Amino acid sequence: MASFDCVVRNGTVVTASDTVACDIGIVDGVVVALGRDLPAGRREIDASGRLVLPGGVDTHTHIEEPAKGPARNADSFDTASASAAAGGTTTVICFARQPRGGTLADKVAAYHELAKASRVDYSFHLILSDPTPELLERELPPLVEAGHRSLKIFLTYEGAKVTDAEALRVLAAARRLGALVCVHAEHNDLIEFYRDALLAAGLTAPKYHGWVKPMVVERECTHRIIAMAEALDTPIQVFHVSGAESAEEVARGQARGLKVWAETCPQYLTLTTADMDRPGFEGAKFIFSPAARTTADQEALWAAIRAGVIGNVSSDHAPSRYEGPDGKKAYGEDAPFTKVPNGLPGLATRLPVLFSEGVSKGRIDLQTFVAITATNPAKLFGLHPRKGTIAVGADADLTIWDPEKEVTITNSLLHHGSDYTPYEGMAVKGWPVTTLVRGTVVCDGGEIATAPGGGRFLARGPYPLIAPRGVFPGPFNPVDGVPA
């Protein structure tokens, strides 16, 4: 009689701290044994010559979000979760958005229904675009208590941005409720000033998206939101840090002992401003925000990863199609850059691109790769030790890698709903060949092995990492109205 439901045998298991040759025994979707020569399982997976890594945890994904104008998100939870599994990711955190002037609870409930089609496990950030007292005091607390323990605010984008005063109210509410605040940090008024000047000068091609958003736009706003978070003693994560100067602002905050974390994305490690200047309208494929930077910024980001300043690499998967009336060309190929939908697809390519550029090229080691793609994000968002590691008691979310496999990325490999990938034709070394979610093989040899559904919502309770420090820059606690 088999002792395990499944045994992954003869692989090299890699965590954020160790590399060891051992077998993995799985029962009821959970790792129950690690060791040599484990007894037989009802299913046996031979990982000889392969690495066995924790399934990726991608904490910044835009999936099946409501359309804005003619453009729409190219992925459903069906296609996005297939794409995630094909790329070695087994957990995603995506966004339930409050419409300006509207409530949030009904949107969260509707998003839960959509997410039932996911093949991978999932959780939600709550986007607050209109943080009224009614929302913060009555609607938000039960949503956080139900396990939606991270909030997102935009400091730019019409219809989504909050003012500094509103941001402070969100930070105060998050501190009281025990939630982590994630921030899109760009200086809105400065962007609009640049935008209007460029349009008045007739400079409208895709490459001018980068001109609207020079690094000063991101650096100033990163500094400002860190200062606000420090004043209220509220932990934050800065989303998609794109280059040296914003990374330096994060490092300064961390050096002061603040609970400020940062993520970056593969596009900032591989793409540059030159990509927005490709012939014709091709540059539109590379319009995302903050904008791509320079090769020097890329090297600064790798250094920040090695130093631990940036501890999380997400995809910021925000897929549009390129062709058709609902994608990048929605307003035609002569449309100004302001009319091109922001974002690019990246769920399936996050891990292979990062493995190839990081591990295979010697910029980071395997332990760092696991840390920044699985363990650290799982810890930061309250999912560890259930997710993000391979240990007895953890969910059996595993990705089996062939570290020597060389692949030329094409859109046909990625299973997403978009009709393009920004990495088309890119040669990578290292590829996920089998992905298991709670012990079930979801993708094998590039083929999706399960029907839509099967993923579970991950409710997140309170956890110590994001507790306030209890330190204020002055003698007064402005959140609770008492001496600090």
C-alpha positions in Angstrom: 0.0 0.0 0.0 1.4 3.4 -1.0 2.5 5.7 1.8 2.1 8.9 -0.1 -0.3 10.3 -2.7 2.8 11.5 -4.7 6.5 11.3 -4.4 8.8 13.7 -6.3 12.0 11.6 -6.4 15.7 12.2 -7.1 15.6 15.9 -7.5 17.7 18.7 -6.0 15.5 20.6 -3.7 16.2 24.3 -3.4 14.8 26.7 -0.8 15.8 30.3 0.2 18.4 28.9 2.6 19.4 25.4 1.4 20.1 23.1 -1.5 19.7 19.4 -0.8 19.2 16.2 -2.7 16.1 14.5 -1.4 12.7 13.1 -2.2 9.4 14.9 -1.3 6.4 12.9 0.0 3.0 14.5 -0.5 -0.3 13.6 1.2 -3.6 15.5 0.7 -1.7 18.3 -1.1 0.7 18.9 1.7 4.4 18.1 2.1 4.7 15.4 4.8 8.2 14.0 4.3 11.6 15.1 3.0 14.3 12.4 2.8 16.2 9.9 0.9 14.6 6.7 -0.5 11.1 7.5 0.7 8.5 4.7 0.4 6.4 4.5 -2.8 3.6 6.9 -3.7 0.5 6.3 -5.7 2.1 8.7 -8.2 5.8 8.9 -8.8 7.5 11.9 -10.5 11.2 11.4 -11.4 13.1 14.7 -11.0 16.5 13.2 -11.8 18.9 15.9 -13.0 16.3 18.6 -12.2 15.9 21.3 -9.6 12.7 21.3 -7.4 11.8 24.8 -6.3 8.9 26.2 -4.4 6.1 27.3 -6.7 6.4 31.0 -7.5 4.4 33.5 -5.6 3.5 36.5 -7.8 2.1 39.3 -5.6 1.3 41.9 -8.3 -1.0 40.6 -11.1 -3.9 42.3 -12.9 -6.3 39.6 -13.9 -9.8 40.1 -15.5 -10.2 43.6 -14.2 -13.0 45.9 -15.5 -12.4 47.5 -18.8 -11.3 51.2 -19.0 -12.6 52.7 -22.2 -12.3 50.4 -25.3 -9.2 48.6 -24.0 -9.8 45.5 -21.8 -7.7 43.1 -19.8 -6.7 40.3 -22.1 -6.8 37.6 -19.4 -9.6 35.7 -17.6 -8.7 33.7 -14.5 -8.8 30.7 -16.8 -6.1 31.9 -19.1 -4.1 33.8 -16.5 -3.8 30.9 -14.2 -2.8 28.6 -17.1 -0.1 31.1 -17.9 1.0 31.3 -14.3 1.3 27.5 -14.1 3.2 27.3 -17.4 5.7 29.7 -16.0 6.1 28.0 -12.6 3.9 30.3 -10.5 1.4 28.6 -8.2 0.1 31.6 -6.2 -1.0 35.0 -7.4 -2.3 38.1 -5.6 -4.5 40.3 -7.8 -6.7 43.3 -7.4 -10.3 44.0 -6.4 -10.9 47.7 -7.3 -13.2 50.2 -5.7 -14.6 52.4 -8.4 -14.4 56.1 -7.7 -17.7 57.1 -6.0 -18.6 53.5 -5.5 -18.4 50.9 -2.8 -15.9 48.0 -2.5 -17.6 45.1 -0.9 -19.8 44.2 -3.9 -16.8 44.4 -6.2 -14.8 42.1 -3.9 -17.7 39.6 -3.9 -18.0 39.7 -7.7 -14.2 39.2 -8.1 -14.4 36.2 -5.8 -16.9 34.7 -8.3 -14.6 35.3 -11.3 -11.6 33.9 -9.4 -13.2 30.5 -9.0 -11.9 29.7 -12.5 -8.3 29.9 -11.3 -6.1 26.8 -11.5 -3.6 28.3 -9.0 -4.2 29.7 -5.5 -5.0 33.3 -5.1 -5.5 36.3 -2.8 -6.6 39.9 -3.3 -5.2 43.4 -2.7 -8.0 46.0 -2.3 -7.6 49.1 -4.5 -8.9 52.2 -2.7 -9.6 55.0 -5.2 -12.1 56.9 -3.1 -11.2 56.5 0.6 -14.2 58.1 2.2 -14.9 57.9 5.9 -17.7 55.5 5.2 -15.3 53.2 3.3 -12.5 53.3 5.8 -14.5 53.1 9.0 -17.4 50.8 8.0 -16.7 48.9 4.8 -13.0 48.2 5.0 -12.6 46.6 8.5 -14.8 43.5 7.7 -13.0 43.0 4.4 -9.6 43.1 6.0 -10.8 40.8 8.8 -12.1 38.4 6.1 -8.5 38.0 4.8 -7.9 40.8 2.4 -4.9 42.1 4.3 -3.3 44.4 1.8 -4.4 47.7 0.3 -3.2 49.5 -2.8 -3.3 53.2 -3.6 -2.2 55.0 -6.7 -0.7 58.4 -6.5 -1.2 58.9 -10.2 -3.8 58.0 -13.0 -7.0 59.8 -13.5 -9.9 57.9 -11.8 -7.6 56.0 -9.5 -5.2 58.5 -7.9 -5.7 59.6 -4.3 -4.5 62.9 -2.9 -1.7 63.1 -0.3 -4.4 63.8 2.3 -6.4 60.7 1.3 -3.2 58.6 1.3 -2.6 59.6 4.9 -6.1 58.5 5.8 -5.5 55.2 4.1 -2.2 54.7 5.9 -3.8 55.5 9.3 -6.7 53.1 8.6 -4.2 50.4 7.6 -2.2 50.9 10.8 -5.3 50.5 12.9 -6.6 47.4 10.9 -3.2 45.6 10.6 -3.0 45.8 6.8 0.0 46.4 4.5 -0.3 49.3 2.1 1.1 48.9 -1.4 1.8 52.1 -3.4 2.1 53.0 -7.1 4.5 56.0 -6.5 4.6 58.6 -9.3 4.2 62.4 -9.1 0.9 63.0 -10.9 1.1 66.7 -11.4 4.6 66.5 -12.8 3.5 63.8 -15.2 0.6 65.9 -16.4 2.9 68.9 -16.8 5.3 66.9 -19.0 2.4 65.3 -20.9 0.7 68.6 -21.8 4.1 70.1 -22.9 4.8 67.1 -25.1 1.4 67.0 -26.7 1.6 70.8 -27.4 4.9 70.2 -29.1 3.3 67.5 -31.3 5.5 64.7 -29.7 3.1 61.8 -29.6 4.9 58.6 -30.6 5.2 55.7 -28.1 8.7 56.6 -27.1 7.5 59.8 -25.5 5.8 57.8 -22.8 9.3 57.6 -21.3 9.8 61.3 -21.6 6.6 61.9 -19.6 7.9 59.8 -16.7 11.6 60.5 -16.1 13.1 59.1 -13.0 12.5 62.2 -10.9 8.8 61.6 -11.2 9.2 58.2 -9.4 12.0 59.2 -7.1 10.2 62.2 -5.6 7.0 60.2 -5.0 8.9 57.3 -3.5 10.5 59.7 -1.1 7.2 61.3 -0.3 5.2 58.2 0.4 8.0 56.8 2.6 8.0 60.0 4.6 4.2 59.8 5.0 4.5 56.1 6.1 7.2 57.0 8.6 5.1 59.8 10.1 2.2 57.4 10.7 4.3 54.3 11.5 2.6 52.3 8.8 4.4 49.5 6.9 4.4 49.9 3.1 5.6 48.2 0.0 6.6 50.4 -3.0 5.5 48.7 -6.2 7.6 48.3 -9.3 10.8 50.2 -8.4 12.3 50.9 -11.8 15.8 52.2 -11.3 18.7 53.4 -9.2 17.2 56.6 -7.7 14.0 55.2 -6.4 15.8 52.1 -5.1 18.1 54.5 -3.2 15.1 56.2 -1.5 13.9 52.7 -0.3 17.4 51.9 1.0 17.5 55.2 2.9 14.2 54.4 4.5 15.3 50.9 5.4 18.6 52.2 6.9 16.4 54.3 9.3 14.8 51.1 10.4 11.5 51.7 8.6 9.2 48.9 7.6 9.4 49.7 3.9 9.8 47.0 1.3 10.2 47.2 -2.4 9.6 45.1 -5.5 10.8 45.3 -9.0 9.8 43.4 -12.2 11.6 41.5 -15.0 10.8 44.3 -17.5 12.9 46.7 -15.5 15.8 44.2 -15.4 15.7 43.5 -19.2 13.9 46.3 -21.2 15.1 49.9 -21.8 13.8 53.1 -23.1 15.0 52.1 -26.6 12.3 49.5 -26.7 9.6 52.2 -26.9 11.4 53.6 -29.9 11.0 50.5 -32.1 9.9 51.0 -35.7 6.3 51.9 -36.4 3.9 51.3 -33.6 5.9 48.4 -32.1 7.0 50.6 -29.3 3.4 50.6 -27.9 4.1 47.0 -26.8 6.5 48.4 -24.3 4.4 51.1 -22.7 4.1 50.4 -19.0 4.5 52.4 -15.9 6.8 53.5 -14.4 8.6 53.6 -17.8 11.6 51.4 -18.7 14.9 53.0 -17.8 18.6 52.5 -18.8 21.0 49.6 -18.7 22.7 51.4 -15.8 19.5 51.3 -13.9 19.2 47.6 -14.6 22.6 46.9 -13.0 21.6 49.1 -10.0 18.5 47.0 -9.6 20.4 43.8 -9.6 22.8 45.3 -7.0 19.7 46.2 -4.9 18.4 42.7 -5.1 21.8 41.3 -4.0 21.9 43.7 -1.1 18.4 42.8 0.0 17.0 46.3 -0.6 14.6 44.8 -3.2 13.3 41.6 -1.8 10.4 40.8 -4.2 10.3 40.4 -8.0 6.7 40.4 -9.3 5.4 40.4 -12.9 3.0 43.4 -12.7 1.1 41.3 -15.2 -1.3 43.8 -17.0 -2.1 42.2 -20.3 -3.6 44.0 -23.3 -3.8 42.6 -26.8 -1.8 44.4 -29.5 -4.1 44.0 -32.4 -7.9 44.7 -32.5 -10.3 47.3 -31.2 -9.7 46.5 -27.5 -5.9 46.5 -27.2 -2.9 48.7 -27.7 -4.2 49.7 -31.1 -7.7 50.6 -29.8 -7.3 54.2 -31.0 -5.3 53.4 -34.1 -1.6 53.3 -34.9 -1.5 57.1 -35.1 -2.8 57.5 -31.6 -0.7 59.5 -29.1 1.1 57.6 -26.4 -1.5 58.9 -23.9 -4.2 56.7 -25.6 -2.2 53.5 -25.5 -3.2 51.1 -22.7 -0.5 50.7 -20.0 1.0 47.4 -19.1 2.3 44.2 -20.6 1.8 40.4 -20.1 4.4 38.8 -17.8 2.9 36.0 -15.7 4.4 33.1 -17.7 7.8 34.8 -18.4 8.6 36.2 -14.9 10.4 33.2 -13.6 12.2 31.9 -16.8 13.4 35.4 -17.7 14.6 36.0 -14.1 16.2 32.6 -13.8 18.1 33.1 -17.1 19.2 36.7 -16.5 19.9 36.1 -12.8 21.0 32.6 -12.1 22.2 31.4 -15.4 24.2 34.6 -16.0 25.7 34.6 -12.5 24.0 37.7 -11.1 22.3 35.9 -8.3 22.4 32.4 -6.8 19.6 29.9 -6.6 18.8 30.7 -3.0 18.3 34.4 -3.9 16.1 33.4 -6.9 13.9 31.4 -4.6 13.8 34.2 -2.0 12.8 36.9 -4.4 10.2 34.9 -6.4 8.6 32.8 -3.7 9.7 33.0 0.0 10.0 36.8 0.5 6.7 37.6 -1.2 5.0 34.8 0.7 6.4 36.2 4.0 5.6 39.8 3.2 2.0 39.1 2.4 1.2 36.6 5.2 1.3 33.4 3.2 4.4 31.8 4.7 5.1 29.0 5.7 2.1 27.6 3.9 3.5 29.1 0.6 6.9 30.0 -0.7 9.0 27.2 0.7 9.4 23.4 0.6 9.0 22.1 4.2 7.0 19.6 6.1 3.6 21.1 6.6 3.8 23.5 3.6 1.5 23.2 0.6 3.0 21.0 -2.1 3.4 23.8 -4.5 6.4 22.7 -6.5 8.1 23.7 -9.8 10.5 21.2 -11.4 13.1 23.0 -13.4 15.6 21.9 -16.1 18.4 24.4 -15.4 20.1 23.6 -18.7 17.1 23.7 -21.0 17.4 26.4 -23.6 14.2 27.9 -24.9 13.4 30.7 -27.4 10.4 32.5 -26.0 7.4 32.7 -28.3 3.9 33.8 -27.5 2.6 30.4 -28.4 4.3 28.9 -25.3 2.7 31.2 -22.7 -1.0 30.2 -22.6 -2.2 33.8 -21.8 -4.9 35.8 -23.4 -2.6 38.3 -25.1 -1.5 38.1 -28.7 2.1 39.1 -27.9 4.9 38.9 -25.4 7.5 41.6 -25.0 10.1 38.8 -24.8 9.3 37.3 -28.3 12.5 35.8 -29.6 14.4 36.1 -26.4 16.7 33.1 -25.7 16.6 31.9 -22.1 18.5 29.1 -20.2 16.5 27.4 -17.5 12.8 26.4 -17.9 10.1 25.1 -15.6 9.0 21.7 -17.0 6.4 20.6 -14.4 4.3 22.6 -12.0 2.3 21.2 -9.0 -0.3 23.1 -7.0 -1.0 21.4 -3.7 0.3 18.1 -5.1 -1.7 18.2 -8.4 0.2 18.5 -11.7 -1.3 21.6 -13.4 1.3 22.0 -16.1 3.6 19.3 -17.5 5.9 19.7 -20.5 4.3 23.0 -21.5 0.8 21.5 -21.6 -2.0 22.5 -19.1 -3.1 19.3 -17.3 -6.2 20.5 -15.4 -9.5 22.2 -16.2 -10.3 25.7 -15.0 -10.9 25.9 -11.3 -9.1 24.1 -8.5 -7.4 27.2 -7.1 -8.3 28.3 -3.6 -8.7 31.8 -2.1 -6.0 32.4 0.5 -7.4 34.4 3.4 -4.6 36.2 5.3 -4.9 36.8 9.0 -2.7 39.2 11.1 1.0 38.5 11.1 3.9 40.1 13.0 6.0 41.2 10.0 3.6 44.1 9.1 2.9 45.2 12.7 3.8 48.8 13.3 7.1 49.5 15.0 5.6 51.8 17.6 8.0 54.5 16.7 7.0 58.0 15.6 9.2 60.9 14.4 7.7 63.2 17.1 6.3 62.8 20.6 2.7 62.4 19.4 0.9 59.4 17.9 -1.2 61.1 15.2 -3.2 57.9 14.4 -4.5 57.2 17.9 -4.3 60.7 19.2 -2.1 60.0 22.3 1.5 60.7 23.2 3.9 58.4 21.5 
